[in-house]
């Protein structure tokens, strides 16, 4: 580290009464609003507003920079708003969805997720990719793309550049899968149910699954979406497991034994999913919560983009990209093999 480089100011000192949070919050939210508007344009509808937000944020942060008055709000958006968004995500999930997938479908999804996560961790070590970045790519590939990356980072605590790199990996290879899967389904003669389960169990983002699965018809599209949402429900236990591993690692490194972190937002996520399973929530409320979730996630990723140094991304080289590519191929192959065997 350069001894003459100015140290990053702690978030606590940034959030002083004289500085305030509003400048950074408004900047991040403005980028998110722009991204959601761009998402409605022809040709950009398949690109998640979260991805557009982090790209725009990176462009602004690396050209114009962040005003000192905005930094506290940017940090707040990256941390607090992100957690609130993940809590709200629980309202989009329910036990009824899991029941529609069935025991065999849930087994396929869980096995595909677990095998892909472990494979990515193993290959990341072999390739020499940093542990934090490897864990983020593993979470994004195995669970639900950018949402899983930012959720996992709350316990892995990797650098902002690692988060941006992981989001880029899952975006690129998830988009390729969105195009390739429908073509492969025709060649392999997969029926709507099998194709929907394969797409839901192995494509990265929810939007990418929807775009791919509905190309095989409404039955495949609906089942693929339900399978993907079932996979998203596994986000909570994976984040808790990562937190446990992080705590054990800290204890094993000779530090004072760290307590096992139980992130409050994961408990909130699980609580709202449980509530949605036992209480009939009005459609309008769920739709509003869905819009709020997307906006808050986009705002958090816009803030993360503002804080990301592109030069540090380039310095990481191509090995993490190779890891993301290999992980995407692995989850596609394992998912297809399990679907073929079980259905």
Phi, psi and omega in degrees: 000136180292121183292339182267354181286139179292136179288146178292132182288134181301148182298324183297319181285335179292324185276052180277157181300329182285331180276307179080166182263340191299318181303313180290323178296316180294322178296312180296316180293325178297319177296318179298317178298319177298318180296319180292328175291316179297328180298340180273353181280149176302135180093342180246000183296332181276355181263122182300139174303331177297319180291316178300322181296313182291327178293314179296317178300317178296320180298316180290314183297327184265357176246306182267334183083174181252126175300145180303325182291341183265347190295323181297317179292326177295315178297319179299317180296320180295327186262295189287313182295325177300314181295320178298321180295320181293324175301311182296332179302334179299334180289347179270000187235152179204162178294332180299324178296318179298320180295326178293327179290327179087164183297317181292322179295316178297321179297318178298314182297313182295318181293319178297315179299309183297315181296319181292320180297313181292321178298317181295320177298317180296312183292325178301319177295319180295325181276350181079023177280141181306144185302313182299315180294320178300315180297323179292318177296321178298315180294316181295321180286315188282331188248280188208046171064223187300323180299318180290325178300309183289328177291316180296328182293342178292339177249330178283330177056048176282175179288158178300325179295326177295318179298314180298319180295316180296318178298319179298318180299309184291333178289311182297309186282332172293323178292320176297319178297321180302326179275320188283323186303311180300325178292318180291326181299319178294320180293326184265358177067035179285135175285171182303316182295313181295318181292319178299317179294318179298313180296314182294329183275347189223341176280148194290297188266153176301313181298324179292322177297314180301313181298322181282313188292322182290347175291341178263012178111165184296324180296314178295320181296314181293317181290323178298319179296316180295319178297320180294317179295326174297321177294322179298326180299339180279000178299317184300307180296327179293318179296319177297320179296318177298322177296320178297316179297318179297320180295317179294324179295318178297319179293322181286345182273007177092003177275174175298137185306121182275142175286153180290118182287133174240089186302131182298329183290331177291319176295321177296319176302311180295322181294318180289326175295320177294318178299317180293341180277335185245346181237138177278105181272132181306143182302320180299322179294317180293322178294318178296320178295323178295317178296318179296320179299311180299319181292317180294319177297319179295321178296317179297320181286329173299316178298320180294322176297319178300328183271356186269130178265114182298326179301322178289329175296314180298326182294339182285343176076197187263351183299317176297326177294319176298321178297315179298321179294314179296321179295320179295319177296319182295313183293327177294315182292316181293316179300316180295318180298316181291321177297317181296323182285322188271335184255000000 
